[in-house]
Every structure is written in C-alpha cells, then in structure tokens.
Amino acid sequence: MLRSPLGSYHLQAAIASLHVQPAQVAETDWRQIRFLYRVLCRIAPNPMATLKRYLRARADRLPEPAPTS
C-alpha cells in the first residue's frame, strides 16, 4: 500500500484531534501540539499557523490562572 506524503491537512487534522481527545484541558498534549505546529510552519508556512505556533509557545510561559470556585 502506498502512503501519501505528510501534508498540511494531515497536520491540521492531527492538531485538531489532540485538542478534542482529552476530557480536561490539563490533559491536552501541548508539547505534541507545539511540535505539529512547528512542522506545519516548515512544510506549509502561512500566517495563521505561525501565529498559533507563537501563541502556543507564549501560553506555556504564562502563569496558571487562579481557580474560580
């Protein structure tokens, strides 16, 4: 069986699936999402992917919000 090369739609689908799989935000695999955005920016550079990659990296450096309950 032939495999198609990795494309931008594959990466976007993988990123989306990582966002919806966990039951809680804290369970999200942010490291994998950052990696996929980095790959996406290399193979299919576009302003939105670059912005999302930057925001994801920046969010990792922000303090955790205080609990609201």
N, C-alpha and C positions, 0 to 999 in steps of 0.2 A: 504494500500500500504506500503510495506516495504521500509525503507530508508537505503541506504548503509552508512557505516561509512565514516567520512571525511578522505580523503587520500591526498597524496602529489600531485596527478594530479589535484584534485579539487582545492587545494590551489594555484597551479601554474596557473591554468586557471583563478581563481579569481584575482590574481595579474596581469596577462596579460590584463584582461578586464578593470581593474582600470587604466592601462596605456593607453589604446586606447579610452576610453569613452570621456574624456574631449577634447574640441576643442583647448584649450590652455594649455601649461604646468602648468601655475599658477593655473589652476582649478583642477589639479590632487590631489586626496585624499591621500597624502603621509602618513598621520597618519594611515590610514587603511592599506596601503601597508606595513608599518613597522610592524604593528600588525600581518598581514598574514605571513610575513617572520619569525617573532618570533615563531608563531605556527608551520610553516613548519620546522624550525630548531629543534623543540621539537619532532615532530612526525616522521620526516624522515631526520635526520641530514645528511648533505652532505657538502663538501667544497664549492660548488658554492652558495648554499643557505646562508651559513654562511658569505661568502664574500659579497654577495649582501645585506644582513642584515647590516653588518658592514658599507658598503659604503653608504647605505641609511641613517643610523644614523649619519654618519660623514658629509654627504652633508647638513644635517639640521643645522649644526653648522658653515657652511661656509658663508661668506658674499655674498649678491646678486651681480651678475655680472653687470657691468655698461651697460646701453643701447648702442647699436651700431649705432643707427640712429641719 
